[in-house]
């Protein structure tokens, strides 16, 4: 007899905790309204069992996490409201869900994306981020050493022509060594700052 129940309306009460998983066993359910309560936790993964469900209102609760992929199995759904929760992630796609184009269905869930809301942005995975960071470090090392080598080579090349006497040549080479030491310190300082702050 319970399985033949057509609708449940428990809206505007003080219901709390998670949505009872037993609700998804009521396969004959056509209307379910749990809006305006204090429900938390996740939407049951097997909500797609309610294949005859035509109207579902879970708005104005504290539900979190992603909308289960089982929503794509709700082939009879024509009225849906998941607004004003803490849902996130990509909205599941299904033939019937594509007919629900009203964005207010998902409003006040800042973490949601996908049809009919804005497209989801592909964020880099941790591995991709780490790889990019390593590549940036290698590039920075290369630039620093190229600059240091250019400066050192420039002064060394011109010093041979400008300073031909032994004393002048000795002083020049000493100057170049000092300059190389300063450049090296600059390179290490540059690398240290980069490793602490990371790439912008």
C-alpha angles and dihedrals in degrees: 000000000000091000089058093057108129102199146005125200115184097149124145097024131115098258113155142178121041129336106268109255089216089075090073090062091065092092094172093059115127103170128036124173119177097151126140097029135110098256115155138176124052135326107255112267093223096055086118087077088080092081093160095052110128102170128033125174118180096151127139099029134108098255114153141185128046127328104255118252086235088081087078087066093059094103095166099047113126102153121046134165122177097152127138101029133106098258121149143179133047120336109240118247127226136151093257095040089057089065090061100083099158108115092202087075088076101027122137093030100109094186097058124103139166133065124019089013126056119307117268114256114229105238117200117258119241089255092053091048093051091048091050090050092052091049091050091051092050091049091050091051090050094050093047094050093045090053092047092047092049093051093046093047093046095054093041092052096049093040092064090059099037100044113044099153119091095238094047091045091051091050091047094052089047089052091049091051090052091047091050090051091053092048091050091052090050090051093051091045090051092049092047092053091048093051092049098046100029124211116316 
